[in-house]
Structures are given as structure tokens and as C-alpha cells.
Amino acid sequence: MTELYLTSKVSLTMTLLCTGSLLVADFQSNIENSNFTLKQDGTMYNYNRLRLKNSYTSNGYYLTFIGDALNYYGNNYIKSPTFNTSKNFQSDTSFATQSAFASYQNGTANAKIYRLYAGYEDAQNSLVFGVQNIPMGVGKFWTPTNIFNPQNSYALEPDEVFGVMALSYTRALSPMSRVQFVISQRKNSSLKYALRYKAFINFADVALDMVKSDDTTMLGFEIQGNLGESGIELQSEGSYIKSTLLPTNKEEELYQLTAGADYGFAEGLILTTEALYSSKTFSYAQKVLNYNSEVATNLSDANLHIALGLAYDFNIFLSASLTSITSLNQSNAKFFSPTLTYTLNDYNAFTLGAIIYNSAVKEEQTHLYYLKYTLSF
């Protein structure tokens, strides 16, 4: 995969003096183009994302819009089952955030609302309304408490997740604690509710989470803190989930727990490790049937997964990283994603990398190699 990543930023700041008060309105517009040329399992194709971001802030009020124009080029890929499956992934909102695909010779394109929200924030209150990200969880590879915007560690871009149409209100109860309420509207126009309380207790940040919808109930906890003066950061989260799944349309219950740690060595090596335990496992067919479920990323194929992340800066120009995930079951699936990055200057960087996923399930196997060129200005 070769990625060309272009970033240009234009910002405009307007200052108004009105009736003796200084009012500041800030307008920013950013254009970002990411181009990927990928080779996956013998198939080559091109993926381009043109992203426009506009934001406005004034006296605690703000408005943000992020929209994407997407293009896929490669006849073999756009006719493949992989792409046809990916087209079915939709945001869990009552209105479509993606346009229909417009096909042309050897390619297809569409547009997407990535984020569109307005809000207000002061020292004690934060109110956000619109298509947004609802951050929950402290895990680095898995976030079982997040059934709004869970990341996918096996994806090319794990943090590229759909937004949800929601009203989110956060109130600071004290300098060390806050409570958050969320109401979101789902694709079927039903409502999903969340309540989150987070506080600093003794040595760690602790949060309690509750999420309720027509299909799902989730109760969870999060904890994150430093291990004394060792420099080791520990994090853990757990969830109890009851959700209606296909094909039986009956409620399934499961428990999930993560435990992980981060440590940065003086020589520049950063080590991250995390384990995920799931009380119930699901087959590949079950995961495919429930790909649009609220708990799709919670459907684990193994009771225990172990993840390891390494990042090392050889010098200011050269860095490397490795992500490794192993599922401890009969299939013993293994996922690897190594990268080597050379940063020429503030504007140019080159990355060699791969995504390799070996599984007993043929459809899950992935072998992707890429060269990434980043140009930003």
C-alpha cells in the first residue's frame, strides 16, 4: 500500500470590538487528502479520501463539520466480495451519513458526513449535539465498554469510526469528578441512553458506565492510573453485555475484561501490552450476520486475546512500531502489523509496513504490504 497524505490548512481569525467587550470569533478550514494504493492478497486497488474540515468557535460556542469525498479505483477490488461487504457498513443513525455510490469505468465514489456537531463549553458544562464521537473506555487495543464508537485494532485505520447522532451533556461536579449523559438516535429511530460517572480516586481515574437501548444493556467500569513512581501506567475495563443477536433474535449475555500496561524506557522504547478475556465466543458466521450490531466488536472468536505494541525512535528521523495480537484458542489466529518510518523533514515522511492476519477461517486471512509516503503542509 502506498499512501500519499496531503494536508493543507487555512485559518481565519476575526476579532470584534463591541460595546467595550472583546469578542473573538475563530474560523478554521482544513483540507486533507489521503491516497492509498494497496496490494492485498494479490489484488491492487487505489483508495482516495478527500477530507474537508471547517470549524467555528466564539465565546464558548463552536460548530464543526468534517466531510469526506471517497473514491475507490480498481475493477477487481470493487467487484470483490470484500468491497461489496464493506459497502453495507452504515452509521447507526436515523438518516444516511453516506451517499449512494456512483460508479464509473473501473471505479466508484461516494461522499460521507464524518462529523457534524455544535456545542457549548465553559468551566463546568459541556453540551454537544450532532454527529459526533462518544469516547468511552481506556483500552489501547480493545474497549468493551464502548458500544458507540469502538475502534477496530485489525483495521488499516483503527480510529476511523462512524459518528452517532447524539446529544451529550457533561457536568463537572468537582475538579476531580464529572458526570456525562448521552441520548442518541439509532438507525431504526429508537433511542440509546448512556450514563457515565468518572472521578479520580486515590491513585487512579475510575469510571462507571451504563448504556441502554432496545437491543442492548451494558454495565461497565474503567480504571486507569500510574503504578507508584515506576512510570508504568495501568489500565483496565470490564463490561457486562446483554444484547439481541442474529440469527436467533434472542438475548445473549457475555462478560468482557481487559487489563493492560504502558511503559516508556529511557532509551526511547515504548511498550504496550493488553489482554482481553471474553466469557463467550462467536463463530465467523455469527460475526458476519451481526456486522451492523451495536456490539459487533464485542463478538470475540476466542476466550483470550493477548496484544503487544512496540514503538521505538532510533533517532529524530527513523522510528519503528509493531502491533501483535494472538487469539488463544484452537485456531490460534495471529495478527501482525509492523511499520518502519523515515521522517525526512516536517513535510515528508516514508513508511514501510504490512498487515498480516493468519486465521483458520480463510475469509479472515489478510496479507497486505504497503509503502506510505506522507506529504503535509
Beta strands, then each sheet from edge to edge (+ up, - down):
strand 1: 2-18
strand 2: 21-40
strand 3: 43-58
strand 4: 61-73
strand 5: 102-104
strand 6: 107-121
strand 7: 125-132
strand 8: 164-174
strand 9: 177-185
strand 10: 191-201
strand 11: 204-212
strand 12: 216-226
strand 13: 233-245
strand 14: 250-264
strand 15: 269-278
strand 16: 304-313
strand 17: 318-327
strand 18: 334-343
strand 19: 348-358
strand 20: 366-376
sheet 1: 5+ 6- 4+ 3- 2+ 1- 20- 19+ 18- 17+ 16- 15+ 14- 13+ 12- 11+ 10- 9+ 8- 7+
end
